[in-house]
Amino acid sequence: MQPYRTVKPHSPAECPQCSPTGTGHQLCQGCDEIATSQTLRHATDAEYAALPEGLRPIDGLAQQTVYACDDCAEAPTFQGFCVHPEPAAVPCPKCKAAGDEPCTAKSGDPRYAPHTVRALAQPTRETCTHAHRPDCEIFTDCQCTGDDQAPARPPRTLMHAAQVDVSGLTIPVPAAQMILAQAGTPWVTVVRAWNLRTQDDRPALAAEVQVYESGHLQYDAHGHAVTTTIIVPMPDPLARQALT
């Protein structure tokens, strides 16, 4: 498999990627054509070790993009080494229409659009997180399967806990950490934690947390880390303490 390469074969006036400030076109890593498709492989030990500490994933899972042209992407193993069956559709909870049947109105006539609850009731399609092995040539002799385990690498060491803004807490920090952990939120993702009261006047713990996908911190269009706010009701003993 060839290394990453880019070219600028077009007129800068006609192609932004070929302009002086453009990134160019990625070349296929199986031949010398311009790439049109891509798949993923796990990073090699050397590639993972070369990652700066600040960019190393918190779960130790790092993947590299593999580029291919139309012809090379036709290899059956380029993307087809795992199978994710399409989940079966669920009948409409409101009118019980199933399969290709249209939803029906109260009168029994077909509706012009499905009931809203029908779309909400459908099972979520499984997201593929598989990637080729680090040493897989991908274009030839691929032996990868959907049962392959990701290579074990040391995750990034986070020193984030000391930077959490806890000025709005009236309960001990370890108690807040326990509540968030029980709610499925690791403390290392927390930016700020504070107490508040819910709409039904119950003491609760709120936290601004960073958003991760597949172990990677997400950034917005301006390069800022994406965060979201979660609210967790407090257990009774801590709720009483929060009121003091």
Backbone bond lengths (Angstrom), bond angles and torsions (degrees), N, CA, C in turn:
res aa  C-N    CA-C-N  psi(-1)  N-CA   C-N-CA  omega(-1)  CA-C   N-CA-C  phi
1 M - - - 1.461 - - 1.527 108.92 -
2 Q 1.326 117.16 131.97 1.452 121.78 -174.84 1.528 111.33 -80.40
3 P 1.344 117.51 156.34 1.474 121.17 179.57 1.533 110.88 -71.51
4 Y 1.334 115.81 173.50 1.460 120.81 177.67 1.528 109.63 -67.11
5 R 1.358 116.41 133.67 1.450 122.07 178.40 1.524 108.60 -144.50
6 T 1.310 117.21 146.61 1.462 121.89 176.38 1.521 109.67 -127.46
7 V 1.343 114.91 153.01 1.469 120.96 177.62 1.524 108.52 -136.98
8 K 1.340 115.08 160.45 1.463 121.75 176.28 1.529 108.30 -129.18
9 P 1.344 116.41 78.00 1.472 119.43 -173.81 1.523 114.40 -85.46
10 H 1.321 119.42 -7.64 1.464 121.24 -173.43 1.526 111.67 -105.24
11 S 1.289 114.50 167.74 1.463 120.43 176.90 1.529 109.42 -67.65
12 P 1.335 118.20 132.89 1.471 119.66 179.56 1.524 113.03 -58.72
13 A 1.341 116.89 -27.60 1.460 120.24 -179.23 1.522 111.67 -74.25
14 E 1.339 117.16 -22.21 1.460 120.71 -176.21 1.528 113.73 -103.90
15 C 1.318 116.94 -17.59 1.468 120.22 -174.82 1.526 109.65 -134.80
16 P 1.337 118.34 112.64 1.475 120.64 179.56 1.521 112.93 -58.13
17 Q 1.338 117.28 -33.44 1.461 120.09 -178.67 1.528 112.00 -70.51
18 C 1.334 116.29 -22.25 1.459 120.49 179.54 1.530 112.21 -97.61
19 S 1.318 117.94 4.17 1.455 121.27 177.59 1.526 109.75 -71.11
20 P 1.322 118.41 165.75 1.474 120.35 -179.10 1.530 113.35 -56.59
21 T 1.329 116.86 -30.87 1.474 119.63 179.29 1.521 112.46 -98.12
22 G 1.332 118.38 1.62 1.462 121.72 -179.48 1.516 112.06 -76.53
23 T 1.319 115.28 163.10 1.469 120.69 -178.47 1.518 112.72 -87.98
24 G 1.328 117.48 -9.93 1.456 120.54 -177.50 1.517 111.56 81.54
25 H 1.314 117.23 177.10 1.459 123.50 179.54 1.527 109.85 -99.97
26 Q 1.329 115.81 134.12 1.457 119.59 175.55 1.522 109.36 -69.52
27 L 1.323 116.39 138.44 1.451 121.12 175.11 1.524 110.40 -91.22
28 C 1.310 114.55 150.00 1.466 120.95 175.63 1.529 108.63 -58.97
29 Q 1.341 115.43 140.39 1.466 119.14 179.56 1.527 112.22 -90.66
30 G 1.345 115.77 4.87 1.452 120.06 175.03 1.511 112.49 -107.88
31 C 1.370 116.55 -16.78 1.463 121.22 178.14 1.522 107.52 -154.65
32 D 1.322 117.79 -155.75 1.466 120.79 -176.46 1.525 112.71 -113.35
33 E 1.336 117.81 16.25 1.466 121.07 178.11 1.537 110.17 -84.17
34 I 1.333 116.00 163.13 1.459 120.29 176.03 1.525 109.13 -70.50
35 A 1.305 117.05 135.27 1.461 122.00 -176.50 1.529 111.07 -73.55
36 T 1.325 115.54 142.64 1.461 121.85 177.34 1.530 111.87 -127.02
37 S 1.332 117.27 -12.28 1.463 121.95 -178.31 1.523 109.13 -134.34
38 Q 1.310 115.96 164.37 1.452 119.62 177.60 1.519 110.85 -150.69
39 T 1.315 115.39 154.86 1.458 122.56 174.40 1.522 106.84 -141.20
40 L 1.329 117.37 -174.89 1.465 120.95 -175.07 1.519 111.01 -122.56
41 R 1.305 115.86 149.01 1.460 122.68 168.38 1.521 107.72 -135.42
42 H 1.322 116.92 156.23 1.456 120.51 174.61 1.522 109.73 -70.23
43 A 1.315 116.78 144.51 1.460 121.09 177.56 1.523 110.05 -65.31
44 T 1.324 116.08 147.09 1.461 120.17 175.22 1.525 109.24 -73.03
45 D 1.333 116.07 168.90 1.472 119.90 178.07 1.529 110.60 -59.37
46 A 1.325 117.10 -40.53 1.463 120.53 -179.13 1.528 111.05 -66.95
47 E 1.327 117.14 -41.72 1.476 120.34 179.15 1.520 110.60 -65.19
48 Y 1.331 116.10 -39.41 1.467 118.61 -179.98 1.527 110.69 -68.04
49 A 1.328 117.04 -41.76 1.460 120.74 -179.41 1.531 111.23 -65.02
50 A 1.341 117.29 -27.08 1.458 120.85 -178.51 1.522 113.26 -80.43
51 L 1.331 117.69 -9.94 1.461 120.13 179.53 1.524 110.40 -67.43
52 P 1.334 118.76 134.22 1.469 119.97 173.66 1.531 109.94 -59.92
53 E 1.313 116.93 148.19 1.464 120.89 -176.84 1.525 111.43 -55.82
54 G 1.343 116.90 -38.07 1.461 119.52 -178.07 1.511 114.04 -70.03
55 L 1.349 117.72 -18.19 1.460 121.39 -179.70 1.527 112.26 -104.45
56 R 1.325 117.20 -1.60 1.460 119.94 -179.10 1.533 109.07 -72.39
57 P 1.341 119.03 132.45 1.474 121.24 -177.71 1.527 111.43 -63.02
58 I 1.333 116.41 149.28 1.464 120.43 -177.97 1.516 111.43 -74.08
59 D 1.345 118.46 -15.49 1.464 120.52 178.71 1.524 112.36 -105.60
60 G 1.333 117.35 4.20 1.453 120.17 179.09 1.509 114.20 75.35
61 L 1.333 117.76 9.18 1.467 121.96 -177.20 1.522 109.50 -103.29
62 A 1.330 117.14 111.39 1.458 122.07 179.81 1.517 109.20 -125.47
63 Q 1.317 116.02 135.49 1.462 120.87 -178.19 1.519 110.67 -125.72
64 Q 1.318 115.71 152.59 1.450 123.35 179.07 1.536 109.05 -117.31
65 T 1.325 116.02 145.93 1.461 121.02 177.20 1.521 110.10 -84.45
66 V 1.323 116.19 138.10 1.469 122.33 174.87 1.524 107.50 -115.38
67 Y 1.329 116.80 127.28 1.462 121.94 -175.81 1.527 110.98 -101.94
68 A 1.339 115.36 146.20 1.459 120.43 -179.57 1.526 109.89 -145.81
69 C 1.326 116.07 150.37 1.459 121.55 173.03 1.530 108.82 -83.27
70 D 1.315 117.19 178.49 1.463 120.67 -178.46 1.523 111.82 -59.11
71 D 1.322 116.66 -43.43 1.463 120.17 -177.01 1.527 111.33 -67.66
72 C 1.324 117.05 -48.33 1.466 119.91 -177.57 1.529 111.62 -68.82
73 A 1.321 117.24 -27.95 1.463 120.15 178.85 1.523 112.21 -72.05
74 E 1.344 117.26 -10.36 1.458 120.47 177.61 1.525 112.21 -74.90
75 A 1.318 117.68 -10.94 1.472 120.20 177.75 1.531 108.36 -57.97
76 P 1.334 117.72 128.77 1.467 119.94 -174.21 1.521 114.10 -60.66
77 T 1.332 116.77 -21.88 1.469 119.13 -178.82 1.521 112.70 -93.58
78 F 1.333 118.42 -2.66 1.462 119.43 -175.95 1.528 110.88 -59.01
79 Q 1.320 117.03 -43.71 1.454 120.58 177.40 1.532 112.48 -132.94
80 G 1.323 117.18 -5.01 1.456 118.79 -170.13 1.504 116.71 -103.10
81 F 1.346 119.01 34.59 1.456 118.71 -178.57 1.537 112.47 -93.08
82 C 1.318 118.42 0.49 1.465 121.34 175.94 1.529 108.40 -133.82
83 V 1.325 115.93 155.82 1.465 121.39 -177.02 1.526 109.13 -123.57
84 H 1.315 116.15 129.11 1.460 122.11 177.07 1.526 107.56 -125.34
85 P 1.339 117.84 98.14 1.472 119.77 -177.34 1.522 112.13 -62.88
86 E 1.303 114.68 144.90 1.461 120.63 178.08 1.524 108.79 -70.84
87 P 1.344 119.01 127.22 1.473 119.85 -179.70 1.526 111.49 -66.08
88 A 1.324 115.60 145.06 1.467 120.59 -179.79 1.523 110.23 -69.42
89 A 1.337 114.91 139.80 1.465 119.82 179.72 1.525 110.79 -68.19
90 V 1.326 115.76 145.90 1.467 122.52 -179.51 1.530 108.48 -99.26
91 P 1.339 118.90 136.89 1.467 120.00 177.34 1.526 111.61 -59.27
92 C 1.306 115.70 153.54 1.463 120.75 179.75 1.528 109.66 -61.87
93 P 1.329 118.78 124.68 1.469 120.43 179.72 1.531 113.64 -63.24
94 K 1.333 116.04 -21.18 1.466 119.11 -174.31 1.524 112.32 -90.03
95 C 1.344 117.50 -47.09 1.466 119.59 -176.26 1.528 112.72 -117.63
96 K 1.326 117.16 -0.53 1.473 123.60 176.63 1.525 113.65 68.33
97 A 1.328 118.16 14.86 1.467 119.63 175.66 1.522 109.14 -65.23
98 A 1.339 116.28 136.03 1.460 120.53 -175.81 1.520 110.72 -127.19
99 G 1.328 116.13 159.30 1.463 121.07 176.80 1.516 112.39 60.24
100 D 1.333 116.28 -128.84 1.462 121.23 -179.70 1.518 112.72 -88.66
101 E 1.340 117.11 3.07 1.464 119.57 -179.48 1.520 110.26 -67.43
102 P 1.350 117.59 137.09 1.471 119.34 176.62 1.525 110.16 -75.09
103 C 1.311 115.95 153.69 1.461 119.69 174.33 1.531 108.69 -66.76
104 T 1.318 115.63 151.70 1.462 120.40 -178.79 1.519 110.86 -115.77
105 A 1.326 114.92 148.11 1.463 120.97 177.43 1.524 109.93 -80.79
106 K 1.331 116.67 177.57 1.463 120.81 179.03 1.525 111.68 -58.94
107 S 1.337 115.32 -30.70 1.462 119.58 179.97 1.517 112.69 -75.07
108 G 1.315 117.36 -10.87 1.455 121.69 -176.79 1.517 113.19 94.11
109 D 1.322 117.84 -7.23 1.457 121.74 178.13 1.527 110.10 -77.73
110 P 1.338 117.18 150.12 1.471 119.39 178.00 1.527 111.24 -62.07
111 R 1.315 116.02 139.61 1.458 120.89 175.81 1.526 110.26 -81.53
112 Y 1.326 115.91 151.44 1.470 119.35 178.37 1.533 111.18 -72.90
113 A 1.329 117.20 -18.37 1.467 121.64 178.42 1.521 108.43 -145.12
114 P 1.325 118.70 151.13 1.475 120.29 179.09 1.519 111.40 -64.53
115 H 1.341 116.16 156.17 1.452 120.48 172.79 1.529 109.65 -61.11
116 T 1.313 116.04 145.78 1.465 120.26 -179.49 1.520 111.27 -59.55
117 V 1.334 116.92 -38.75 1.462 120.24 -176.58 1.526 111.73 -67.58
118 R 1.338 117.59 -20.21 1.464 119.91 179.88 1.529 110.43 -67.09
119 A 1.327 116.17 -44.09 1.467 119.52 178.61 1.520 110.86 -67.45
120 L 1.325 116.91 -38.79 1.463 120.38 -178.76 1.522 111.95 -68.01
121 A 1.333 117.27 -26.02 1.467 121.04 -176.47 1.517 113.23 -82.95
122 Q 1.337 117.39 -11.30 1.458 119.48 -175.66 1.530 111.19 -70.64
123 P 1.331 118.04 140.88 1.472 120.58 179.28 1.523 111.06 -66.61
124 T 1.331 115.74 148.16 1.458 121.15 179.89 1.521 110.47 -77.60
125 R 1.309 116.11 134.34 1.461 120.53 178.35 1.524 109.73 -67.67
126 E 1.316 116.36 137.62 1.459 121.29 -178.50 1.526 110.52 -64.11
127 T 1.341 115.67 130.55 1.462 120.63 178.28 1.522 109.71 -84.78
128 C 1.320 116.17 127.54 1.465 120.34 -178.60 1.527 109.78 -80.30
129 T 1.322 116.14 123.64 1.459 121.93 176.49 1.529 111.48 -115.56
130 H 1.340 116.52 11.85 1.453 119.73 -178.31 1.531 111.34 -74.35
131 A 1.313 115.02 151.08 1.462 121.68 175.51 1.524 108.03 -145.18
132 H 1.319 116.23 154.04 1.456 120.55 177.74 1.525 110.44 -63.32
133 R 1.319 115.96 157.77 1.460 121.38 176.90 1.537 109.72 -64.28
134 P 1.329 117.12 155.28 1.475 119.48 -178.15 1.532 113.65 -58.95
135 D 1.339 117.24 -33.25 1.464 120.24 -176.87 1.526 113.09 -98.80
136 C 1.336 117.79 10.66 1.461 120.84 -178.41 1.526 110.45 -74.96
137 E 1.329 116.86 133.23 1.464 120.75 176.77 1.528 111.65 -76.14
138 I 1.319 117.15 -14.65 1.470 125.74 173.95 1.528 112.84 66.91
139 F 1.334 118.69 -52.26 1.456 120.84 -177.01 1.525 111.85 -80.27
140 T 1.337 117.32 -22.13 1.463 121.03 179.37 1.527 109.68 -141.69
141 D 1.313 116.55 143.02 1.467 122.77 172.78 1.517 113.42 57.63
142 C 1.316 118.66 36.58 1.466 120.96 176.91 1.529 109.27 -71.64
143 Q 1.341 116.01 129.18 1.459 122.04 178.49 1.534 111.22 -115.76
144 C 1.328 117.43 13.89 1.465 121.38 -175.46 1.525 110.92 -71.07
145 T 1.338 115.37 149.87 1.464 121.89 176.80 1.521 109.01 -137.33
146 G 1.300 115.74 165.79 1.461 120.40 177.50 1.509 113.35 -68.71
147 D 1.342 118.18 -11.37 1.468 121.97 179.56 1.521 112.55 -91.93
148 D 1.322 118.07 -1.41 1.466 120.25 -179.56 1.531 110.66 -62.56
149 Q 1.310 116.38 140.47 1.451 121.94 175.53 1.528 109.91 -92.36
150 A 1.305 116.43 142.33 1.462 120.28 177.97 1.528 109.41 -65.59
151 P 1.332 118.51 143.29 1.464 120.47 179.40 1.531 110.80 -62.64
152 A 1.330 116.86 141.41 1.472 122.09 -178.75 1.526 108.82 -83.11
153 R 1.328 115.79 121.02 1.465 121.25 177.97 1.523 109.23 -130.65
154 P 1.322 118.34 151.96 1.473 119.82 178.35 1.519 110.32 -66.17
155 P 1.329 118.61 125.53 1.468 120.53 179.52 1.523 111.43 -73.08
156 R 1.316 115.04 169.03 1.464 120.19 177.99 1.518 109.88 -68.77
157 T 1.312 116.41 139.47 1.465 121.57 175.71 1.518 108.57 -84.15
158 L 1.318 116.34 118.29 1.459 120.86 -177.68 1.527 110.45 -95.18
159 M 1.310 115.51 130.27 1.463 121.24 174.56 1.516 108.86 -110.85
160 H 1.328 116.04 37.18 1.466 121.90 -170.15 1.520 112.55 -82.99
161 A 1.371 117.62 -27.43 1.461 120.17 -170.72 1.516 112.29 -58.32
162 A 1.344 117.55 -35.94 1.460 120.04 -176.93 1.528 111.56 -72.69
163 Q 1.323 118.75 -14.03 1.451 121.73 -176.79 1.529 112.51 -96.55
164 V 1.320 118.38 -0.95 1.457 120.85 -177.97 1.525 109.81 -69.46
165 D 1.325 116.75 133.22 1.460 122.01 176.74 1.524 108.76 -79.45
166 V 1.324 117.24 108.12 1.471 122.31 -178.69 1.528 110.85 -113.65
167 S 1.336 116.51 18.71 1.466 119.56 -176.81 1.525 112.51 -64.81
168 G 1.346 116.92 -21.62 1.457 119.33 -179.90 1.517 114.29 -94.16
169 L 1.349 117.96 7.28 1.461 121.36 -179.95 1.524 111.06 -88.31
170 T 1.332 115.76 140.18 1.464 121.07 172.42 1.521 110.43 -116.84
171 I 1.320 117.58 11.12 1.452 123.10 175.08 1.518 107.63 -120.91
172 P 1.323 119.88 159.54 1.461 120.97 179.68 1.525 111.87 -59.70
173 V 1.324 116.11 145.75 1.462 120.95 179.77 1.526 111.60 -58.53
174 P 1.354 119.54 -43.42 1.478 118.30 178.20 1.523 112.83 -58.37
175 A 1.354 117.12 -33.76 1.465 119.77 178.25 1.527 110.55 -67.60
176 A 1.341 116.29 -40.46 1.472 119.63 177.15 1.522 110.74 -64.41
177 Q 1.333 116.94 -40.04 1.456 120.49 177.69 1.523 111.19 -61.00
178 M 1.347 116.89 -40.82 1.463 121.12 -179.85 1.524 111.17 -65.25
179 I 1.342 116.46 -44.36 1.470 120.25 -178.66 1.524 110.21 -61.72
180 L 1.336 116.57 -45.10 1.467 119.96 -178.95 1.522 111.37 -68.33
181 A 1.331 117.27 -37.01 1.463 120.21 178.46 1.520 110.67 -63.62
182 Q 1.338 116.68 -40.89 1.461 120.08 178.21 1.524 111.71 -66.97
183 A 1.335 116.17 -23.83 1.472 120.54 177.60 1.521 111.60 -89.22
184 G 1.349 116.66 3.63 1.464 120.36 177.70 1.506 114.61 85.33
185 T 1.340 118.25 19.39 1.464 121.80 -179.88 1.523 110.12 -116.17
186 P 1.330 119.01 109.48 1.466 121.01 178.39 1.528 111.03 -65.81
187 W 1.318 116.50 141.76 1.458 121.04 -179.35 1.527 111.80 -62.68
188 V 1.344 118.05 -28.06 1.464 120.42 -177.97 1.522 112.43 -66.60
189 T 1.328 118.21 -13.94 1.469 120.65 178.30 1.525 112.20 -96.16
190 V 1.348 117.75 -3.43 1.465 122.05 -174.17 1.526 110.40 -83.14
191 V 1.321 116.54 131.85 1.456 123.03 175.69 1.521 110.64 -97.30
192 R 1.336 116.52 -40.79 1.473 121.94 -178.13 1.514 108.91 -149.67
193 A 1.321 117.03 143.67 1.468 122.14 177.89 1.524 108.61 -135.45
194 W 1.343 115.42 139.32 1.466 119.29 -179.20 1.521 109.51 -154.83
195 N 1.348 115.30 165.32 1.463 121.29 176.89 1.515 110.08 -94.33
196 L 1.328 116.14 150.02 1.457 121.15 173.32 1.525 108.22 -155.21
197 R 1.319 115.76 178.37 1.460 121.49 175.73 1.523 108.19 -117.17
198 T 1.317 117.12 136.39 1.450 121.95 -179.20 1.521 110.90 -75.48
199 Q 1.330 116.81 176.40 1.461 120.79 -178.52 1.520 112.35 -63.39
200 D 1.350 116.81 -27.35 1.456 119.34 176.56 1.534 111.20 -93.59
201 D 1.353 117.04 21.26 1.465 124.32 172.51 1.524 112.74 64.53
202 R 1.347 116.50 38.05 1.462 120.91 176.12 1.519 109.64 -106.72
203 P 1.334 118.57 137.48 1.468 120.31 175.86 1.530 110.34 -62.91
204 A 1.321 116.15 138.64 1.460 120.67 -178.43 1.520 109.59 -146.22
205 L 1.312 114.64 162.89 1.455 122.19 176.16 1.523 108.17 -107.16
206 A 1.316 116.87 127.90 1.459 121.71 177.50 1.522 108.72 -111.85
207 A 1.319 116.00 148.55 1.465 120.47 179.72 1.518 109.74 -147.34
208 E 1.316 115.13 136.34 1.461 121.23 170.34 1.521 106.58 -93.44
209 V 1.342 116.99 120.03 1.467 120.66 -173.84 1.517 110.33 -123.78
210 Q 1.318 114.99 149.25 1.455 120.72 177.06 1.525 110.08 -75.23
211 V 1.332 116.67 147.37 1.459 122.79 -177.98 1.524 109.34 -97.51
212 Y 1.334 115.17 123.06 1.460 121.45 177.91 1.529 108.93 -117.31
213 E 1.331 116.61 144.95 1.462 123.10 172.38 1.517 108.07 -131.31
214 S 1.324 115.31 122.55 1.469 121.49 -177.75 1.523 111.64 55.15
215 G 1.324 115.77 35.53 1.459 120.47 177.31 1.513 114.80 83.30
216 H 1.341 118.19 3.42 1.453 121.28 -177.18 1.526 110.10 -113.28
217 L 1.336 116.35 129.57 1.453 121.22 177.13 1.523 109.78 -64.24
218 Q 1.334 116.95 133.70 1.462 121.93 -178.28 1.529 110.74 -91.65
219 Y 1.344 116.02 143.29 1.464 121.77 179.84 1.524 109.17 -124.01
220 D 1.342 115.45 149.07 1.461 119.15 177.64 1.529 109.83 -85.64
221 A 1.339 115.33 -174.61 1.461 119.99 -175.36 1.522 112.67 -65.21
222 H 1.338 117.52 -17.64 1.457 121.56 -179.05 1.524 112.45 -98.59
223 G 1.331 116.69 5.10 1.457 119.93 178.41 1.511 114.40 84.58
224 H 1.346 117.20 10.77 1.457 120.57 179.14 1.532 110.01 -92.34
225 A 1.313 116.40 143.35 1.459 120.58 178.51 1.525 110.22 -62.61
226 V 1.327 117.20 134.34 1.473 122.01 179.76 1.532 108.69 -79.88
227 T 1.322 115.87 131.73 1.464 120.78 177.86 1.523 110.19 -128.05
228 T 1.310 115.59 160.81 1.460 121.79 175.02 1.524 107.83 -140.44
229 T 1.316 117.02 160.34 1.465 121.45 -178.36 1.516 109.55 -110.45
230 I 1.328 116.27 131.17 1.452 121.81 175.55 1.525 109.00 -117.39
231 I 1.324 116.86 151.60 1.464 122.81 179.37 1.515 107.87 -128.98
232 V 1.340 116.31 126.43 1.461 122.44 -177.31 1.520 109.23 -123.33
233 P 1.353 119.68 121.62 1.467 120.99 175.70 1.522 110.62 -59.28
234 M 1.327 116.27 144.42 1.460 120.33 -178.12 1.517 111.36 -88.89
235 P 1.350 117.25 145.78 1.466 120.07 170.68 1.528 110.11 -60.49
236 D 1.309 117.81 153.79 1.462 122.57 -173.60 1.521 114.02 -53.25
237 P 1.345 121.40 -48.66 1.472 119.27 -178.62 1.514 112.60 -59.36
238 L 1.336 116.63 -42.27 1.465 119.42 178.96 1.506 111.58 -72.38
239 A 1.319 117.06 -31.47 1.460 120.50 177.52 1.514 111.06 -60.63
240 R 1.353 116.35 -41.40 1.451 120.09 178.89 1.527 110.51 -65.50
241 Q 1.344 117.00 -37.70 1.449 121.03 178.88 1.523 110.82 -67.61
242 A 1.318 116.63 -35.85 1.455 120.73 -178.51 1.517 111.47 -67.25
243 L 1.322 117.15 -24.23 1.450 121.07 -178.75 1.519 112.14 -78.97
244 T 1.334 117.51 -18.73 1.472 121.10 -176.06 1.515 110.73 -81.46
